[in-house]
Amino acid sequence: MPEFGASSKVKLMTCHPDLVRLFNEVVNAYDCQVIDGARTEADQEDKVKRGFSKTLDSKHVVSQEHPLSRAADVAPYPVVWPLKLDAYPTPAELNQYVHTIGRFYDFHGFVLATANLLGIKIRWGGDWDMDKDFMDQTFDDLDHFELAE
């Protein structure tokens, strides 16, 4: 049975108890790694500058009002990020891209199903408006999961 490594455990403990409960359940059946939990405002500003986030108003950012992160970046393990494709990728590059992206969509489905079973409402960074239309996204954050309000 998979389990979180030490780094993932530390990052997950910076998150809201519902996210801790969710991902501790997920990792029992689907090997995954916690990439990020709580962030400072400075961390978030850096993520925006580097193009990893689009907003300073992130649920990762902790404050007095929210001392625990209401978001977690969690990816299927081993973590393999999709390559950026050239305008004319080779068939091998395109095949690798499709399979790499597919892992994130598969993982999202498992996380969403587990959250539903646990009664935890979440939003995924590959479907921000939660309408199950993945083509209407302007920013894909495929390892991002946050508590939905």
Secondary structure as GFF3:
##gff-version 3
##sequence-region A 1 149
A	DSSP	alpha_helix	6	12	.	.	.	ID=ss1
A	DSSP	alpha_helix	17	26	.	.	.	ID=ss2
A	DSSP	beta_strand	32	36	.	.	.	ID=ss3
A	DSSP	alpha_helix	41	49	.	.	.	ID=ss4
A	DSSP	beta_strand	71	76	.	.	.	ID=ss5
A	DSSP	alpha_helix	91	118	.	.	.	ID=ss6
A	DSSP	beta_strand	122	125	.	.	.	ID=ss7
A	DSSP	three_ten_helix	134	136	.	.	.	ID=ss8
A	DSSP	beta_strand	141	147	.	.	.	ID=ss9
###
